[in-house]
Amino acid sequence: MNNPTLRQNKIALFLQKELAQFFHLFIQKQPSFKGVLVSVTKVIITRDLSIAKIYISVFPSNKGEVFMELVESKESRIKHKISTLLKNKMRRIPLFKYYLDDSLDYMEKIEKELNTKMTL
């Protein structure tokens, strides 16, 4: 795997910060997501800056799929908001692809299995 360039890293960090703020405000306006925490865990930009892979973590995890559906339905609004912030930094805004980051669930499952085996 190629190491990301400095520009890729800068754009990824900027997108991660801005999307995290956007989702924080966005989730507060959704009554069905009261008490749900959303974080942008990672953003990966392709070398040609055309695609941004955005990894989102949702707690509690049972709300993850529903939240991702909501994000997909509001994709144009999200991209418009972020593009207004990026307009002076980039000529073309990357295509956003959203992924549910379930690494915390995976780590929790492993921890439970280890604890179970240690108590046997």
Secondary structure, DSSP 8 states (H G I E B T S, - for coil): -----HHHHHHHHHHHHHHHHHHHHHHHT-GGGTT-EEEEEEEEE-TTS-EEEEEEEEESGGGHHHHHHHHHHTHHHHHHHHHHHHTTT-SS--EEEEEE--HHHHHHHHHHHHHHHHH-
